[in-house]
Amino acid sequence: MTSQKRDRSRDHFERALKSIPGGVNSPARAFGAVGGEPLIIERGDGPFLFDIDGNRLIDYVGSWGPHILGHRHPAVVAAIEETLSRGTSFGAPTEFETELAELVIEAVPSVERVRMVNSGTEATMSAIRLARGHTGRDVVVKFAGCYHGHVDSLLVQAGSGALTHGVPSSPGVPKGCTADTIAIEYNNVDSLKETFADRGDEIACVILEPVVGNMGVVAPEPGFLESAQQLCREHGALLIFDEVMTGFRLAYGGAQALFGITPDLTTLGKILGGGMPVGAYGGRADVMESISPVGPVYQAGTLSGNPLAMACGIATLRTLQETKPYTRLEEQTTRLVKGIEQAATAAGIPHSVAQVGSMFTLFFNPERVTNYTISAKNDTERFAQYFQGMLDRGIYLPCSQFEANFVSTMHTDELIDTTVAAVGEVLTAIGESAK
């Protein structure tokens, strides 16, 4: 086991608690589900993170997805440095915005026009407003376990496959904000058909993650995405793919290119900015022309299209174009997943493992996870043991059973083997402790 000193991280976290709610600026960074205090990161390099105690960690979080090229990729760093020499923000158009927009339109099948924003949440919020404004309808259909940012109208919790109408899942969200949101079970085509049969002429859009990353990795069942598209077309609703996580991750054109399903609107983020704060939404030209200043649906942002973020995104996408890493990424991830499965089986740990491309999740759940109801049965206490055991061995994983893990182009065979060996040690210890 690797000896990890964490004294400085603990001390700094105590300091952070005095000025930041919970000591973190996003709940996803808190260690509440796994125990202990979060590590305070000093820097990243390739496939590694280094904390302020000097510990080196093999990183499978990748800033929650953006770092498909690893940390501090030379092309990305060079683009940031060159752009920084010109300034940080102008509040006026730049060539960078157009170049990145052209790259997105070229890559993503559904996108004919695109608007840059500053986060994935802003992208989904804006896409929902656009869908409502364009269709003249109010009702939004989402799926339990799909997270689309902290948008009031989308913070709705579904229960056990039943339709949930207007029940906010966070204090501070008025019931009126969610009254027109319907949440149903992911992968449940019958519920989706029933919803359209009941309220089809009121539905503005269906929004979903084509591969879910926020209840662990959950792939669409055969026919699910196709049915969503068909029902939307039949009833005049818009289909929105939230590809904030999957865009440029599963394929250069995103999950929609991988599955051959073209939505009406797409939201993007993470890899699109290569580590900088960025988001975007785009789609059919006729729909996008409902956005101000062309159309009546208002959306604006002072820092939208920030030149540093645009330059970082351009460098990332051009590097992905040139290197075409997706086959190799999937091979590396498959190698890792097979090692995890073998280790879990040998240790007698009830489990299932999900993988799509370079995204994966080890579920402490023997049932194959296809929706939130099943994912909610995961053994989170056992996951916490696993997380801490892996952290002790220098492996940095998402601090929740309900998050995706990511492999980057910088994860070598040697690092994959090191990770598999650590998984074997940790799961064996967990299995023995349960006897």
N, C-alpha and C positions, 0 to 999 in steps of 0.2 A: 504494500500500500504506500502511496506517495504521502509523505508528511507535508501537510499544508498549514503554514502559519496564516492566521487571519486577524491578528491583533489590530493592525492599522485599519482594516475594513470595518471591524466592529466599532472601533473608536470613532471613525468618521461617520458611520451610520448613526451613532448616538448623537453626533453633532447635527446631522441632517434632520433627525426627528424633531429638533427644536425649531426648524424653520420651514420644513416641507411636510405636508400632511402624509403621515405614514412613512416619511423619509424617502419617498420615491415620487417621481413625476408621472408615472403610469402604474396602475395596479398590477399590470403584467410583470413588473420587475420585483414585486414584493415576494417574500419567501413564506407568506402566511400558510400556503398549502403544503409546504415541505419542511417548515421549521427552520430556525436559525435566522441569520441576517444576510441580506444580499451582499455579494462581493462588490467592492468599489473598483471599477476598471480604470486602468491607467492608459492602456494603448492596445491596439490590435495590429497584427502583422500576419498576412497570409491566412492560414487556417487557425491561428492562435489568438487568444486574448491573454493579457498580462494584467494582474490586479496590483493594487498599491502595496501589497505585501511581497510582490516579486514572484508570485506563483504563475506558471505558464499553464494555460488550459487549452485543450483541443476544443474548438468552438463548433457546436452544432445548432446554435441559435442564429448566428449571422445577422445580428441586429433585427431579429424576427423576420428574416427573409431577404433583405436587400443585397447582402454581400455574396452573390452567386460567384463572383470572381475572387472572393477572399477579401481580407482587409488590406487597404493601402495598395491596391493594384497600381502599378506604375503609370498606366495610361490615364487612370482616373485622377491620381494625384497630380500628374502633369497638367491635366485640363483645369483642375481647380486652381493650381498655382498661376497658370497663365491668365486665367480669367480674373483672378483676384487682383492682379496687377493693374487691371482696368477699372476696378471698383466693385462694390458689393450689391448695389441695388439702385435702380434709376426711376422706377415707376413709369416707365415708358417702354415701347416695344424694342426688342433687340433681334438680331439675326438668329440668336440661339433658340428662341422660342419657335420660330418657323422651322428651323432644321430639325429640332426634336419632334415637332408635330408631323413633319414629313416622314420621319423614321417610324413613328407610331402608325401612321396611315398605311405605310408600305407593309408593316409587319402584321397588324391585327386585322383579321378579315372583316369585322363588323364596322370598323372605324373609317368614315369618309371625312369627318370633321372632328376636331378635338379641342377641348378647352383645358388649359393647365390651371391647377389649383395647388394648394399647399399641403394636403394630407389626404389619406384614404377616406377619413370621415367626411371631409369637405366634398370629396368626389361623389360619394354615395348620397349625401344630403342634396347636392346639386342635381344629380341624376334623377332622384325621386321628384324633386320640384319640377324638373323639366318634363318628366313623364306625365305628371298631373296637369301641368300647364298645356302640354301638347294635346293630350287626349280630352281635356275638360272633365276628367273623372277624379275621384278622390281616393278610392280604395287601393291599398297596397297589400300584396300577398308576399309574405316571407316564410322562411322555414326555421323551425326550432333548431338551435345549434349553429346556425349561420350568423356570424357577427359581422355587421356592416358599419362599425364605428359607433360612437356614442351619440347618434342622432335620436332626438326625442321620439320621433314616430316609429323608429325601428327597435327601440328598447322594449320589446314585448316578449314575454316568456310563454311558450306553449307547454301543454301538459299531455303526456302519454298519447300522442297521436290525435287527440281531440282538437277541434278548432278552438282557438283562444281569441276572443274579441276584446280589444281595448283594455287590456290589463297590463299596466306598466310594470317592468321588472326592476325599476330603480326609483327610489324616492326623488322628488323634484321634477318628475315627469307627470304633468297633469293628465288625467284620463282623457281629456279632450284631444290631446296630441296623438293618442294611440287608438282613438275610437274607430278610425278608418284603416287600421292595420289588422290583417288576419294572419295568424301564424299556424302553420300546419307541419306535419312531420316530414322531414327530408326523405326523399326516395319513395314517398307514398303517392303514387299516381292516382289512385282511387280518390283520395281526399282532395287532390287538386282538381280532378274532374267534378267532384261534388261541389266544390267551392265555385267553380265557374258556372255550373248549372244553376246554382242558387243566386249568384250575384255578378254574373259575367258582364252585364252591361254597366256595372259600377266600377269595375276593376281597371285602374290606370296602368298597373304594371305588376309583374312578378319579378322579384329580385332574389338571386341565389348565388352561392359560391359553386361554380361548376365542379370543383373539388374542394370539399370543406377542409379548412385548416384550423378551425376554432372550436372543435370538440374532439381534437385529434384529427388525423387525416382520415377522411371518409370519402370514398369514391362514389360517383353516381352509378346506380344500378342500370343495367341495359334498358334503354327505352325511356328513362326518366327525363333526361334533357330534351329528347325528341318530343315527348308528350307535352312538356312545358312550352316548347316553341309552337307546336301545333295548336294548343289551346289558346295561346295568346293571339295567334293569327286569326283563328276562328272568331274570337270575341273582340277583336280590335284593341287588345291591350299590348303593352310593350314588354318585351323580355329583356331584363337587365342582368348581365353577368358581372358579378363582383369579382374581378380578377386582380384586385389589389395584391393578393398573395401569389396567385398562379400566373399572372401576366409576366412573360419572358422567363418564367421559372420552369414550367413544364415543357414548353416549346417556345421558339422565338415568337410565334404568334399567339402564345398563351394556350389555355385549355381549349378554347374554341377551335383553334387550329388542330389541336391534338384529336379532338372528338368530332370535328367536322360539323359543328353546330354554330350557326351565326346568329347571335342575339341582335336586338335593335339598338341597345346601348351597352357600353362596357365601362367599368370603372377600373382605374389603374393606380399604382403607387409603388412603393418599395423599390424593386429593381429599376423601375423607370427613373428613379433619382440616384441610383447607385450609392445610396447612403446619405444623401441630402434629403431634407424634408420636401416632399413633392407628392402630388396626386394629379389625376386627370380623369376626365370623362369624355367619351366620344361615341359616335355611332353614325346612323344614317344621316345624310346631309339634310333631308327634309325635316327631321326631328331636331337636329342641332341648330337649324336656322330659326327655331322658336326662342333661342337664347338671345338676350340683349347683347349688343346693340342692334342685331338684325331683327329679332322678334321681341315679344312682350314679356318673356319670363326673365326676371332679373337675377343676376348673379355677378358678383364682383370680388376682387381681392387685390389689395395694395401690393403684396409681394408675389402674386401669381406670376409664374414665368421668370422667377428670380434667376439672373444670369449664372450664378454659381451652381444652382441646382440643375439648370438646363445643360450647362457644360458637363457636369458630372454624369447626367443621364445620357448625353450624346456619346461620351467616351465609353460608357458601359455598353450601350447598345451596339456601337460600332465594333467593340471588342468581341461581343457575342456573335455578331455577323461574321467576323473574320475567323474566329476560332471554332465556331460550330461545336460547342462542348456537350450537347445534350445527350448524345449516345454514350459518351464516356461517363457523364454524370450519373446516368441511370445505371450503368454497369457498376460503378463504384457503390452506389446506394444499394443495389441488389446484393452485392457482395457483403455489405454491412448487415443488411436485413437478414440474410441467410445465416450469418454468424450469430445474430441476436436470437433468431428462432431456435437454432441448435442449442445455444446456451440455455435458453428458457426451458426447452424440453428436457435437456439433461438434468436441470436442477429441479424438475417437477413443478414448475411454476405455471399455474393456469394463465394463459395468455392468448393474444392474437396480435398479429403485426400487419399494419396497413402500409402500403407504399404506392405512390404514383410518381414516376420520374425521380427527382431528387428530393422529394418530401416523404417522410415516414413517421410512424408512431408505433411504439411498443405499448399496447394496451394491457393492463393487468386485468384481463377479462377474457374468459375462454370463448365467449360468443363473438362472432364476426360483427364488427361495429358498422352499422349502416344508417343509424339515425341517433338522435339525442337520447331517446328512451333507453337504448342499449348502452350508449356511452355513459349515461348516468349511473350504470351499475359497476363502473370501473372501481377497482380496489385502490382508492387514493392513498390509504395508509401505506400499502405496500409500495406504491409509486414513490412516496416520500422517502422510504428506506433506500430504494433504488437510486433516486436522485442524489441523496447524500453520499451513498457509497461511490457513485461515479464521480462526484465532485471531489471526494477524498483522493481519488486516483487521477485527478487532473483532467476530467472530461466535463465540459460545460454544456448542460442540457437545458431546455426550457423548464422553468420551475413550476410546471403544472402538467398533470396528466392529460389535460384537454388542449394541448398545443401541438403544432407540427414541429418536427425537427428538419433541419436543412443541411444538405451536403453541398460544399462548394468545389470549384475546380481545383482548389489548392489542397484538398484532402487526398493524400497519397495512399498507395497500397499499405505502406508501413503504418500510417496513422490509422487506417481502417483496421488493420490487424491489432494494433495496440488497443483500440477501442473495443474490439470483440473480446480480447483477452480480459479487459476490465469488466465487461458485461458478464463474462463467465464467472469471474471471482465474486462479483456482487450478488448475482442471482443464486449462485451456489450457497453463499452465506445466508441469504434470505430463506432459501429452501430448508437449510439445516436448522435455522432458528425456529422454523414453524413446526418442526417434528416434535 
